[in-house]
Amino acid sequence: MWFPRLASDRVLRAHPIDGPFALTLRQANAERLYCLNPEAERQGLHREMPFADARAFCPALHSRPADPVGDARFLHVLRRWATRYCPWVGIEGDDGLVLDITGSAHLFGGEPMMLSDMRQRLNRAGLTARIGLGDTRGAAWALARFGEGRAETGQPLDTLTGLPVAALRLDGKTVIALQRLGLRTIGDLEGAARAPLARRFGLDLLLRLDQALGRQPEQIAPLADPPHYAARMSLPDPIGLFDDVMAGTSRLLDRLCARLKARETGARALRLTLRRVDQEALTVELRLAGPLRDAARILPLFERGVGEIDAGYGIDQMRLEATQVEPLPVHQISHMSSGRTDRLNDLISRIGTRIGLENVQRFLPADSHIPERGFIIAAAACSKPGGPWVALRPRPVRLFPPEPIAGTRPRPPERFRWRRISLTTARATGPERIAPEWWLPDENWRSGLRDYWHVETRQGRRLWLFYTPQNPGWFVQGEFA
Amino acid sequence: MINPVGLSVFFDPAHLLLAQTGDQTETLAVAEEALRDGSVPLVTLEITRPLNLREGRRLQLAAKAGNTTGLCLIPEGMGSNAAETRWHCTPVFDAGDSTLMRWKIIKNKSGTLGSWHVRWNATSHRLDVVSPAGERPGSAGASD
């Protein structure tokens, strides 16, 4: 199954445009046409054409930037759709699918019926598709791209004989060389002597030929479906009581956790979607501090979110999805690992449901002499405690934004007032000079160098003062224990 | 705010978790949750308005259930009646030491009141509760 205009069809499906349309992609510093619709091809445009030329040929051209990643995603969606025809579906290149319909054609009333069904459905979806059907993967490829049709069982050569050699999945150089030799079609190639061909072009050419004609086997590799972590439940009668919703959640959670367990993964974020009778969907989001697949531990965390929702006329559909999943291998439990981390993670998750998981934080050391930058604050759920803490010089346990006090001389003032307290300096240790980090702009350090003093007052309080020699002034920035 | 670099002299800040709350109701809820859970040995909270009887009692019960110590930093005169003990700690100037503090227990449900001079012993990494004999500063506040 080949989609010659996958990219432009995808965009036109969302925003239909009449008239010539093309997608452009920036290649080697030039905008080039990436994919275009039949209307544009009729105007004489072709792929790989510089966009400026195309505009000159066809001033009415509509264009959009291409999105190859989105196209690849769309192809995967189509692959999933194609599993309605047979279980073995693989991706072929950037814009094709390969289906192994052995044994499933009769379900659709035979091969021709199946092909017309495919065509009809794709056509309705607005996709241009060319479908080839053959005994072998090579024959189907050739027919999809060059012949559009069906090769009779057991006689692939009859259908393929008139197709050009390019239909054999060969590279461009080989194709040109074969044409120069006068071997233009597959029939010509099949009729030629094999030994000289093998010597001239290598075994690859003959391998491709044999694969197309069924003399060499070729497998298709079906893509595995990515694991799907979700469970849903439809209820015959709407429910609205808290206990009922929790009971339903518990059943969904059991199913989901069984699935997580089978794959040795744990959920990190969950979403419970409750669909009300009046088609309104309510969601309860839950983020966990660590990967978890224990239903009994997750369920109580939902209580808060479920308690807050408004059931309205009742809920008749529930869906639970693990939106973020992390590997969680099975661990040997020993008397050494006392589950303390688990309990702490549970606590963090529980507190997180109330104040937001990013508000539960921890300190991490940072490498800077600037007191405010000597540490960073990170969310506890997505960081590990780490690093050694080094305090080369005494540092206060409390830091606050600098509070000015009176004084202009470089020695600490004998008496000063701070926060409406009169203080007398009894002992001052210092100065410790800290220079601003010029590579990081910081408003607070505009005043230049700072000379820090550890000042012990006769009243008891031990303060961290600094003096700015470039802008004479005294400030209090911290308090020692 | 707390400076973990300064705290690292006393204990490893890796064992410290912070919860940033929006208002005091949230603070109390988080504290109660943490106290009841018991997986953290000490819960410290800072309040700005006095606790009423119900709030204080709930925290007290939660701490009992979780076997956890709760420490509430209160502005002067805003203590709760439910608290087991209440302390008043002030730094004290001492010519030879810059860690001296006076810890005074001003409420005790299950014992007597008292006052101690404590200093941080950096070599043994613990508090020295008893002042060295003869060097006790200001005998007015000494324990009896």
Interface residues (C-beta under 8 A of the other chain):
Chain A: R340 R343 L344 D346 L347 I348 R350 I351 R354 I355 N359 V360 Q361 R362 F363 P365 P371 G374 F375 I377 A380 P385 G386 W389 V390 A391 P394 R395 P396 V397 R398 L399 F400 A426 R427 H454 E456 T457 R458 Q459 G460 R461 R462 G478 F480 A481
Chain B: M1 I2 N3 P4 V5 G6 L7 S8 V9 F10 D12 P13 A14 H15 L16 L17 L18 A19 Q20 T21 G22 E26 A29 V30 E33 A34 D37 G38 S39 V40 T90 P91 V92 F93 A95 S98 T99 M101 W120
